[in-house]
Amino acid sequence: MKTKKAVYIFIISFTCIAVFRLIAKQYGIISPSQLTLLTLLALAGSIFALTKLITDFEIENNYLRRILPIFFIYQLVIICRGLPFDYSGIKDLLQSDYSFWIYVIPLFIFFDKDLITIAYVMDAIYFLGIFFLLVCIVHPYYILNRSTAEAFIHPFAFGCGFLLLNAKYLSKKKRAVAFLCLLVGTISFTYLARRNGIVSYGGLIFASLALGAKNLSASKFLRLFPILAGIIVIGLLFTDYLPKSLTNRLNNRLTEDSRSYVFDNLFADMENDMIFGKGMRGTYYSPLGGGGPNDEGVEFAEVEYRAVIENGYLQQYLNGGIVYICLFVLVLLPAVFLGIFRSENQFTQACAILVFLWLIDMFIFGLPRITLQYVLVWICAGICYKTSIREKTDEEISDVFLNYKEYENTLVY
């Protein structure tokens, strides 16, 4: 029961960070000093819970045993190259989504991998999904406005992708909630023309359907094929009848190139820092902002030097150079291979797919930041490296996930 409480405390505290920021930005009822205090309290709750959850330090894979220390040592070097020594700098560092904490989150590779603990995580994500759907019904504004959509959808809905990938082991209620959350997120991002969100959430839905189709027998597939084919044909026929308000923004942005200018500035500024980057708080020259709000009502602050670039790999390039990108890929990509091709069950395959989708997502946007999405990536990577989990059968895993309440006081492996 202590583990269950720790999981819930962590998920709630971690989600509250995003909620506090959304409230402060949208309603202005939380002052900057209050936001700092609330963020630190939420972080303290998360860290307290993690003392009970970051416990699996037994590395079963020889390759990981060699590469992981190098990865963490280099991360420490990046942190040390950007440490502030003044109150304002430390405060900004602790509150930033894209700075100090993204080098702490990889420690989730040591997250407790007892299947009961993972079942608790799934439960917590399920309840977040229910809350998300209720808020969407009561206040649809949050998913129809660009300034709030991503800040609201990602903390509450993305975890449902992890549930849907593992639908085989879950009840019908959890499957339905997970699918609805991802569908709402995809529709919202389509309406708001957020290309990265469409790829992320649409990719999760497609991968989940592919995993489900893999488990269908030939007879079941033949019975379902006419239905699926019919849905596709109807969808294609009625594409032109979709409300223009749903796809108008997306059609306008499909061929829009909004990042080449920024990328060119980054490469020009990084000419002498390509190998090792500029450290945790590295910046590059690229003027932005001014001139008032854009067509969608979003106004960017006027800056000359930026610390964030809208691409996951280029962000790593800025902070840690080519060396950091290589180490990052050398840790996560083998996890994908082991999870998909060296596994006896669909659970680790689902975990590997989630990691793989993240690696793809980082080409489009996929910024490492303080989100449950990035936490799940590292938890899943740890699962893929765990030989004792990869060797389990689907029946063993399904038994725990469906009946975990009966196993609460036992060890799974």
The 8 nearest C-alpha neighbors of each residue, nearest first, counted from 0:
[[1, 3, 2, 4, 407, 408, 5, 6],
 [2, 0, 4, 3, 5, 51, 6, 48],
 [1, 3, 5, 0, 4, 6, 51, 116],
 [4, 2, 0, 6, 5, 1, 119, 7],
 [5, 3, 7, 1, 6, 2, 8, 0],
 [4, 6, 48, 2, 8, 3, 7, 9],
 [7, 5, 3, 9, 4, 8, 10, 2],
 [6, 8, 10, 4, 9, 5, 11, 123],
 [9, 7, 5, 11, 6, 10, 12, 4],
 [8, 10, 45, 6, 12, 7, 48, 11],
 [11, 9, 7, 13, 12, 8, 14, 6],
 [12, 10, 14, 8, 13, 9, 7, 15],
 [13, 11, 41, 15, 9, 14, 45, 10],
 [12, 14, 10, 15, 11, 16, 9, 45],
 [15, 13, 11, 16, 12, 17, 10, 154],
 [16, 14, 18, 12, 17, 13, 19, 11],
 [15, 17, 14, 19, 18, 38, 13, 41],
 [16, 18, 20, 15, 14, 19, 21, 150],
 [19, 17, 15, 21, 20, 16, 22, 14],
 [20, 18, 22, 16, 21, 17, 15, 23],
 [21, 19, 23, 17, 18, 22, 24, 16],
 [20, 22, 18, 24, 19, 23, 25, 17],
 [21, 23, 25, 19, 20, 24, 26, 18],
 [24, 22, 27, 29, 20, 21, 25, 26],
 [25, 23, 21, 22, 27, 26, 20, 29],
 [24, 26, 22, 23, 21, 27, 147, 146],
 [25, 27, 28, 22, 23, 24, 29, 21],
 [26, 28, 23, 29, 24, 25, 22, 30],
 [29, 27, 26, 23, 30, 22, 25, 24],
 [28, 30, 23, 27, 33, 34, 31, 22],
 [29, 31, 33, 32, 34, 28, 27, 23],
 [30, 32, 34, 33, 35, 29, 23, 36],
 [33, 31, 35, 34, 30, 36, 29, 37],
 [34, 32, 36, 30, 35, 31, 29, 37],
 [35, 33, 31, 37, 32, 36, 38, 29],
 [34, 36, 32, 38, 33, 37, 39, 31],
 [35, 37, 33, 39, 34, 38, 40, 32],
 [38, 36, 40, 34, 39, 35, 33, 41],
 [39, 37, 41, 35, 40, 36, 16, 34],
 [38, 40, 42, 36, 41, 37, 43, 35],
 [39, 41, 43, 37, 42, 38, 36, 44],
 [42, 40, 12, 44, 38, 43, 39, 16],
 [43, 41, 39, 45, 44, 40, 46, 38],
 [42, 44, 40, 46, 41, 45, 39, 47],
 [45, 43, 41, 47, 42, 46, 12, 40],
 [44, 46, 9, 42, 48, 43, 47, 12],
 [45, 47, 49, 43, 48, 44, 42, 50],
 [46, 48, 44, 45, 49, 50, 43, 51],
 [49, 47, 5, 45, 9, 46, 50, 51],
 [48, 50, 52, 46, 51, 47, 53, 45],
 [49, 51, 48, 47, 52, 53, 46, 54],
 [52, 50, 49, 48, 53, 5, 54, 2],
 [51, 53, 49, 111, 54, 50, 110, 48],
 [54, 52, 110, 109, 49, 111, 50, 51],
 [53, 55, 52, 111, 56, 110, 109, 51],
 [56, 54, 109, 111, 57, 110, 53, 112],
 [57, 55, 109, 54, 58, 53, 110, 111],
 [56, 58, 55, 59, 109, 54, 385, 60],
 [59, 57, 60, 56, 64, 63, 385, 61],
 [58, 60, 385, 57, 386, 61, 384, 64],
 [59, 61, 63, 62, 58, 384, 64, 385],
 [62, 60, 64, 63, 59, 65, 58, 66],
 [61, 63, 65, 64, 60, 66, 67, 333],
 [64, 62, 66, 65, 60, 61, 67, 58],
 [63, 65, 61, 62, 67, 66, 58, 60],
 [64, 66, 63, 62, 67, 68, 61, 69],
 [65, 67, 63, 69, 68, 64, 62, 70],
 [66, 68, 70, 69, 63, 65, 64, 71],
 [69, 67, 71, 70, 66, 72, 65, 64],
 [70, 68, 72, 67, 66, 71, 73, 65],
 [69, 71, 67, 73, 68, 72, 326, 74],
 [72, 70, 74, 68, 73, 69, 75, 67],
 [73, 71, 75, 69, 74, 70, 68, 76],
 [72, 74, 76, 75, 70, 71, 69, 77],
 [75, 73, 71, 77, 76, 72, 70, 78],
 [74, 76, 78, 72, 73, 77, 79, 71],
 [75, 77, 73, 79, 74, 78, 80, 72],
 [78, 76, 278, 74, 80, 279, 75, 79],
 [79, 77, 75, 279, 80, 81, 76, 82],
 [78, 80, 76, 82, 81, 77, 75, 278],
 [81, 79, 278, 77, 78, 82, 76, 279],
 [82, 80, 279, 280, 278, 79, 78, 83],
 [81, 83, 79, 80, 78, 84, 279, 280],
 [84, 82, 88, 89, 85, 81, 92, 86],
 [83, 85, 82, 89, 88, 86, 87, 81],
 [84, 86, 88, 87, 83, 89, 90, 82],
 [87, 85, 89, 88, 90, 84, 83, 91],
 [88, 86, 90, 89, 85, 91, 92, 83],
 [87, 89, 91, 83, 85, 90, 86, 92],
 [88, 90, 92, 86, 91, 87, 83, 85],
 [91, 89, 87, 93, 92, 88, 86, 94],
 [92, 90, 94, 88, 89, 93, 95, 87],
 [91, 93, 89, 95, 90, 94, 88, 99],
 [94, 92, 90, 91, 95, 89, 99, 100],
 [95, 93, 91, 92, 90, 96, 38, 35],
 [94, 96, 92, 97, 98, 93, 91, 99],
 [97, 95, 368, 369, 98, 94, 100, 101],
 [96, 98, 368, 95, 101, 367, 99, 369],
 [97, 99, 95, 100, 101, 96, 279, 92],
 [100, 98, 101, 102, 92, 93, 78, 97],
 [101, 99, 103, 102, 98, 104, 369, 96],
 [100, 102, 104, 103, 368, 99, 98, 367],
 [103, 101, 100, 104, 99, 74, 105, 98],
 [102, 104, 100, 101, 105, 106, 99, 107],
 [103, 105, 106, 101, 102, 107, 374, 100],
 [106, 104, 107, 103, 377, 108, 102, 101],
 [107, 105, 108, 104, 109, 103, 110, 53],
 [108, 106, 110, 109, 105, 378, 377, 104],
 [107, 109, 381, 377, 378, 106, 110, 105],
 [110, 108, 55, 107, 53, 56, 106, 54],
 [111, 109, 53, 107, 108, 52, 55, 112],
 [112, 110, 55, 52, 54, 113, 53, 109],
 [113, 111, 114, 110, 117, 116, 382, 55],
 [112, 114, 116, 115, 111, 411, 117, 412],
 [115, 113, 117, 116, 112, 118, 411, 399],
 [114, 116, 118, 117, 113, 403, 119, 399],
 [115, 117, 119, 118, 114, 113, 120, 112],
 [116, 118, 120, 114, 119, 115, 121, 113],
 [117, 119, 115, 121, 116, 120, 400, 114],
 [120, 118, 122, 116, 117, 121, 3, 123],
 [119, 121, 117, 123, 118, 122, 124, 6],
 [122, 120, 118, 124, 119, 123, 125, 117],
 [121, 123, 119, 125, 120, 124, 118, 126],
 [122, 124, 120, 126, 125, 121, 119, 7],
 [123, 125, 127, 121, 122, 126, 158, 128],
 [126, 124, 122, 128, 123, 127, 121, 173],
 [125, 127, 129, 128, 123, 124, 130, 122],
 [128, 126, 124, 130, 155, 125, 129, 131],
 [127, 129, 131, 125, 126, 130, 156, 155],
 [128, 130, 126, 132, 131, 127, 133, 125],
 [131, 129, 127, 133, 128, 132, 134, 126],
 [130, 132, 128, 134, 129, 133, 155, 127],
 [131, 133, 135, 129, 134, 130, 128, 136],
 [134, 132, 130, 136, 135, 131, 129, 137],
 [135, 133, 137, 131, 136, 132, 138, 130],
 [136, 134, 139, 132, 138, 133, 137, 131],
 [135, 137, 133, 134, 138, 139, 132, 131],
 [136, 138, 134, 135, 139, 133, 132, 140],
 [137, 139, 140, 135, 134, 136, 141, 142],
 [140, 138, 135, 141, 142, 136, 137, 143],
 [139, 141, 143, 138, 142, 144, 135, 147],
 [142, 140, 139, 147, 148, 143, 144, 138],
 [141, 143, 148, 140, 139, 144, 187, 147],
 [144, 142, 140, 141, 187, 139, 148, 145],
 [145, 143, 146, 147, 148, 142, 141, 140],
 [144, 146, 148, 147, 191, 143, 149, 142],
 [145, 147, 144, 148, 297, 149, 150, 25],
 [148, 146, 150, 141, 145, 144, 149, 151],
 [149, 147, 142, 151, 145, 141, 150, 144],
 [148, 150, 152, 151, 153, 147, 145, 146],
 [149, 151, 147, 148, 152, 153, 21, 17],
 [152, 150, 148, 149, 153, 147, 154, 141],
 [151, 153, 149, 156, 155, 148, 154, 150],
 [152, 154, 157, 156, 155, 149, 151, 150],
 [155, 153, 152, 14, 156, 151, 371, 370],
 [154, 156, 127, 152, 153, 131, 128, 157],
 [157, 155, 152, 159, 153, 180, 158, 128],
 [156, 158, 153, 159, 160, 155, 372, 154],
 [159, 157, 160, 161, 156, 124, 372, 371],
 [160, 158, 177, 162, 161, 157, 156, 163],
 [161, 159, 163, 158, 162, 157, 203, 164],
 [160, 162, 159, 164, 158, 163, 165, 353],
 [163, 161, 159, 165, 160, 164, 166, 177],
 [162, 164, 166, 160, 165, 161, 177, 207],
 [163, 165, 207, 161, 349, 162, 166, 160],
 [164, 166, 162, 163, 167, 168, 346, 349],
 [167, 165, 163, 169, 168, 164, 174, 162],
 [166, 168, 165, 169, 211, 397, 164, 345],
 [167, 169, 397, 166, 165, 400, 401, 170],
 [170, 168, 166, 167, 173, 401, 174, 171],
 [169, 171, 172, 173, 174, 168, 401, 166],
 [170, 172, 174, 173, 175, 169, 166, 176],
 [173, 171, 175, 174, 170, 176, 169, 177],
 [172, 174, 176, 175, 170, 171, 177, 169],
 [173, 175, 171, 177, 172, 176, 166, 163],
 [174, 176, 172, 178, 173, 177, 171, 179],
 [177, 175, 179, 173, 178, 174, 180, 172],
 [176, 178, 159, 174, 180, 175, 179, 163],
 [177, 179, 175, 181, 180, 176, 182, 174],
 [180, 178, 182, 176, 181, 177, 183, 175],
 [181, 179, 183, 177, 182, 178, 156, 184],
 [180, 182, 184, 178, 179, 183, 200, 185],
 [181, 183, 179, 185, 184, 180, 178, 186],
 [184, 182, 186, 180, 185, 181, 179, 187],
 [183, 185, 181, 187, 182, 186, 180, 188],
 [184, 186, 182, 188, 197, 187, 183, 200],
 [187, 185, 189, 183, 188, 184, 182, 190],
 [188, 186, 184, 190, 189, 185, 142, 183],
 [187, 189, 193, 191, 185, 190, 186, 196],
 [190, 188, 192, 186, 187, 191, 185, 197],
 [189, 191, 245, 187, 188, 192, 246, 186],
 [190, 192, 188, 189, 193, 187, 145, 248],
 [193, 191, 249, 189, 248, 190, 188, 194],
 [194, 192, 188, 196, 191, 195, 189, 197],
 [195, 193, 197, 196, 192, 198, 188, 189],
 [194, 196, 198, 197, 193, 199, 364, 363],
 [197, 195, 199, 198, 193, 194, 188, 200],
 [196, 198, 194, 185, 195, 201, 200, 199],
 [197, 199, 201, 195, 196, 202, 200, 194],
 [200, 198, 196, 202, 197, 201, 195, 203],
 [201, 199, 203, 202, 197, 185, 198, 181],
 [200, 202, 204, 198, 203, 197, 199, 205],
 [203, 201, 205, 199, 200, 204, 198, 206],
 [202, 204, 200, 206, 201, 205, 160, 207],
 [203, 205, 201, 207, 202, 206, 208, 200],
 [204, 206, 202, 208, 207, 203, 201, 209],
 [207, 205, 209, 203, 208, 204, 202, 210],
 [208, 206, 164, 210, 204, 209, 205, 163],
 [207, 209, 211, 205, 210, 206, 212, 204],
 [210, 208, 206, 212, 211, 207, 205, 213],
 [211, 209, 213, 207, 208, 212, 206, 214],
 [210, 212, 208, 213, 209, 214, 207, 215],
 [213, 211, 209, 215, 214, 210, 208, 220],
 [212, 214, 210, 211, 215, 209, 216, 208],
 [215, 213, 212, 211, 216, 210, 167, 209],
 [216, 214, 212, 213, 220, 219, 217, 211],
 [215, 217, 219, 218, 220, 214, 213, 212],
 [216, 218, 220, 219, 221, 215, 222, 214],
 [219, 217, 221, 220, 216, 222, 215, 223],
 [220, 218, 222, 216, 221, 217, 215, 223],
 [219, 221, 223, 217, 222, 218, 224, 215],
 [220, 222, 224, 218, 219, 223, 217, 225],
 [223, 221, 219, 220, 224, 218, 225, 226],
 [224, 222, 220, 226, 221, 225, 219, 227],
 [223, 225, 227, 221, 226, 222, 220, 228],
 [226, 224, 228, 227, 223, 229, 222, 221],
 [227, 225, 229, 223, 224, 228, 230, 222],
 [228, 226, 224, 230, 229, 225, 223, 231],
 [227, 229, 225, 231, 226, 230, 224, 232],
 [230, 228, 226, 232, 227, 231, 225, 233],
 [229, 231, 227, 233, 228, 232, 234, 226],
 [230, 232, 234, 228, 229, 233, 235, 227],
 [233, 231, 235, 229, 234, 230, 236, 228],
 [234, 232, 236, 230, 235, 231, 229, 237],
 [233, 235, 231, 237, 232, 236, 230, 238],
 [236, 234, 232, 238, 233, 237, 231, 239],
 [237, 235, 233, 234, 238, 232, 239, 240],
 [236, 238, 240, 234, 239, 235, 233, 241],
 [239, 237, 235, 240, 241, 236, 234, 233],
 [238, 240, 237, 241, 236, 235, 242, 243],
 [241, 239, 237, 238, 242, 243, 236, 234],
 [240, 242, 238, 239, 243, 237, 245, 246],
 [241, 243, 244, 245, 240, 246, 239, 247],
 [244, 242, 247, 245, 246, 241, 240, 248],
 [243, 245, 242, 247, 246, 190, 248, 241],
 [246, 244, 190, 243, 242, 247, 189, 241],
 [245, 247, 249, 243, 248, 244, 190, 250],
 [246, 248, 243, 250, 244, 249, 245, 251],
 [249, 247, 251, 192, 250, 246, 252, 191],
 [248, 250, 192, 252, 246, 251, 247, 253],
 [251, 249, 247, 253, 248, 252, 246, 192],
 [250, 252, 248, 249, 253, 247, 254, 255],
 [251, 253, 255, 249, 250, 254, 248, 192],
 [254, 252, 250, 255, 251, 249, 194, 192],
 [253, 255, 252, 256, 251, 250, 249, 257],
 [256, 254, 252, 253, 257, 251, 258, 250],
 [255, 257, 258, 254, 259, 252, 253, 260],
 [256, 258, 255, 259, 260, 261, 252, 254],
 [257, 259, 261, 260, 256, 262, 309, 263],
 [260, 258, 262, 261, 263, 257, 256, 264],
 [259, 261, 263, 258, 262, 264, 257, 285],
 [260, 262, 264, 258, 259, 263, 265, 285],
 [263, 261, 259, 265, 264, 260, 258, 266],
 [264, 262, 260, 266, 265, 261, 259, 267],
 [263, 265, 261, 267, 262, 266, 285, 268],
 [266, 264, 262, 268, 263, 267, 283, 269],
 [267, 265, 269, 263, 268, 264, 262, 270],
 [266, 268, 264, 265, 269, 270, 263, 262],
 [267, 269, 265, 266, 270, 283, 264, 284],
 [270, 268, 272, 266, 271, 267, 273, 265],
 [269, 271, 268, 267, 272, 273, 266, 265],
 [270, 272, 269, 273, 268, 274, 276, 267],
 [273, 271, 276, 269, 274, 270, 275, 277],
 [272, 274, 320, 276, 269, 271, 275, 270],
 [273, 275, 320, 321, 272, 322, 276, 319],
 [276, 274, 320, 319, 272, 273, 322, 321],
 [277, 275, 320, 319, 318, 272, 317, 273],
 [278, 276, 281, 318, 317, 272, 319, 275],
 [279, 277, 318, 77, 80, 281, 81, 280],
 [278, 280, 81, 78, 318, 77, 281, 98],
 [281, 279, 81, 278, 282, 306, 98, 318],
 [280, 282, 277, 278, 318, 279, 306, 317],
 [283, 281, 306, 305, 304, 280, 284, 277],
 [284, 282, 304, 305, 268, 265, 285, 306],
 [283, 285, 304, 303, 268, 264, 305, 286],
 [284, 286, 303, 304, 264, 283, 261, 287],
 [287, 285, 303, 302, 284, 304, 288, 301],
 [288, 286, 302, 301, 303, 285, 289, 299],
 [289, 287, 301, 299, 300, 302, 290, 286],
 [288, 290, 301, 291, 300, 299, 287, 298],
 [289, 291, 288, 292, 298, 293, 301, 299],
 [290, 292, 289, 298, 293, 299, 288, 297],
 [293, 291, 298, 297, 296, 294, 290, 299],
 [292, 294, 296, 295, 297, 298, 291, 290],
 [293, 295, 296, 292, 297, 298, 291, 248],
 [296, 294, 293, 297, 292, 145, 298, 144],
 [295, 297, 292, 293, 294, 298, 146, 145],
 [298, 296, 292, 293, 295, 299, 146, 294],
 [297, 299, 292, 291, 293, 296, 300, 288],
 [300, 298, 288, 301, 297, 289, 292, 287],
 [299, 301, 288, 302, 289, 298, 287, 291],
 [300, 302, 288, 289, 287, 299, 303, 286],
 [301, 303, 287, 286, 304, 300, 288, 305],
 [302, 304, 286, 285, 284, 287, 305, 301],
 [305, 303, 284, 283, 285, 282, 302, 286],
 [304, 306, 282, 283, 307, 285, 284, 303],
 [305, 307, 282, 281, 280, 283, 304, 308],
 [308, 306, 305, 314, 309, 97, 282, 317],
 [307, 309, 310, 314, 313, 306, 305, 261],
 [310, 308, 364, 307, 311, 366, 314, 258],
 [311, 309, 364, 313, 308, 312, 366, 314],
 [310, 312, 366, 361, 365, 314, 313, 364],
 [311, 313, 315, 314, 310, 361, 316, 324],
 [314, 312, 316, 315, 310, 311, 317, 308],
 [315, 313, 317, 311, 316, 312, 308, 310],
 [314, 316, 312, 318, 313, 317, 319, 324],
 [315, 317, 320, 313, 314, 319, 318, 321],
 [318, 316, 314, 276, 315, 320, 319, 277],
 [317, 319, 278, 276, 277, 315, 279, 316],
 [320, 318, 276, 323, 275, 316, 315, 278],
 [319, 321, 276, 316, 275, 274, 273, 322],
 [320, 322, 274, 324, 323, 316, 273, 325],
 [323, 321, 325, 320, 324, 274, 275, 326],
 [322, 324, 319, 326, 325, 321, 320, 327],
 [325, 323, 327, 321, 326, 322, 315, 328],
 [324, 326, 322, 328, 323, 327, 329, 321],
 [325, 327, 329, 323, 328, 324, 70, 322],
 [328, 326, 324, 330, 325, 329, 323, 331],
 [327, 329, 331, 325, 330, 332, 326, 324],
 [330, 328, 326, 327, 331, 332, 325, 333],
 [329, 331, 328, 327, 332, 326, 333, 66],
 [332, 330, 334, 328, 333, 329, 380, 327],
 [331, 333, 335, 334, 328, 329, 330, 336],
 [334, 332, 336, 335, 331, 337, 330, 329],
 [335, 333, 337, 331, 383, 332, 336, 380],
 [336, 334, 351, 332, 338, 333, 337, 339],
 [335, 337, 333, 339, 334, 338, 340, 332],
 [338, 336, 341, 334, 340, 335, 339, 383],
 [337, 339, 383, 348, 351, 347, 335, 336],
 [340, 338, 348, 336, 337, 341, 351, 342],
 [339, 341, 337, 336, 342, 338, 348, 335],
 [342, 340, 337, 338, 339, 343, 389, 336],
 [343, 341, 389, 344, 338, 340, 339, 390],
 [342, 344, 390, 389, 392, 391, 341, 345],
 [345, 343, 393, 392, 346, 342, 347, 391],
 [344, 346, 348, 347, 349, 393, 343, 165],
 [347, 345, 349, 348, 344, 165, 350, 393],
 [348, 346, 350, 338, 349, 345, 383, 351],
 [347, 349, 339, 345, 338, 351, 346, 350],
 [348, 350, 352, 346, 347, 351, 164, 345],
 [351, 349, 379, 347, 353, 348, 352, 346],
 [350, 352, 335, 338, 348, 354, 349, 353],
 [353, 351, 355, 349, 354, 350, 356, 348],
 [352, 354, 356, 350, 351, 355, 349, 357],
 [355, 353, 357, 351, 376, 352, 356, 358],
 [354, 356, 352, 358, 357, 353, 351, 335],
 [357, 355, 359, 353, 358, 354, 360, 352],
 [356, 358, 360, 354, 355, 359, 361, 353],
 [357, 359, 355, 361, 356, 360, 354, 362],
 [360, 358, 356, 357, 361, 362, 355, 363],
 [359, 361, 357, 365, 363, 362, 358, 356],
 [360, 362, 365, 311, 364, 358, 363, 359],
 [361, 363, 360, 359, 364, 310, 311, 312],
 [364, 362, 360, 361, 310, 195, 365, 359],
 [363, 365, 310, 361, 309, 311, 366, 362],
 [366, 364, 361, 360, 311, 310, 367, 363],
 [365, 367, 311, 364, 310, 368, 361, 309],
 [368, 366, 101, 373, 365, 311, 97, 369],
 [369, 367, 97, 96, 101, 370, 366, 373],
 [368, 370, 96, 101, 100, 373, 371, 97],
 [371, 369, 372, 373, 368, 154, 374, 153],
 [370, 372, 374, 373, 375, 154, 158, 369],
 [371, 373, 370, 375, 374, 157, 376, 158],
 [374, 372, 376, 375, 370, 371, 367, 368],
 [373, 375, 371, 376, 372, 377, 104, 378],
 [376, 374, 378, 372, 373, 377, 379, 371],
 [375, 377, 373, 379, 354, 374, 378, 380],
 [376, 378, 380, 108, 379, 375, 107, 374],
 [377, 379, 375, 108, 381, 107, 380, 376],
 [380, 378, 350, 382, 376, 377, 381, 375],
 [379, 381, 377, 383, 382, 378, 334, 376],
 [380, 382, 108, 378, 384, 379, 383, 377],
 [381, 383, 379, 385, 380, 384, 378, 112],
 [384, 382, 338, 380, 334, 381, 385, 347],
 [383, 385, 381, 382, 334, 386, 60, 380],
 [386, 384, 382, 383, 387, 388, 59, 389],
 [387, 385, 389, 388, 384, 390, 59, 60],
 [386, 388, 390, 385, 389, 391, 412, 59],
 [389, 387, 390, 391, 386, 385, 382, 347],
 [388, 390, 342, 386, 391, 387, 343, 347],
 [389, 391, 388, 343, 387, 386, 342, 392],
 [392, 390, 388, 389, 343, 395, 344, 393],
 [393, 391, 394, 344, 395, 343, 396, 390],
 [392, 394, 344, 396, 395, 397, 345, 391],
 [393, 395, 397, 392, 396, 398, 391, 344],
 [396, 394, 398, 392, 393, 397, 391, 399],
 [395, 397, 393, 399, 398, 394, 400, 392],
 [396, 398, 168, 394, 400, 399, 395, 393],
 [397, 399, 395, 396, 401, 400, 402, 394],
 [398, 400, 403, 402, 396, 397, 401, 395],
 [401, 399, 397, 403, 118, 402, 398, 168],
 [402, 400, 398, 399, 397, 403, 169, 168],
 [401, 403, 399, 404, 400, 405, 398, 406],
 [404, 402, 399, 406, 405, 400, 115, 401],
 [405, 403, 407, 406, 402, 115, 401, 399],
 [404, 406, 403, 402, 407, 408, 399, 409],
 [407, 405, 403, 409, 404, 408, 402, 399],
 [408, 406, 404, 409, 405, 403, 115, 0],
 [407, 409, 406, 410, 0, 405, 404, 115],
 [408, 410, 406, 407, 411, 115, 405, 412],
 [411, 409, 412, 113, 408, 406, 115, 407],
 [410, 412, 113, 114, 409, 115, 399, 406],
 [411, 410, 113, 387, 388, 114, 409, 112]]
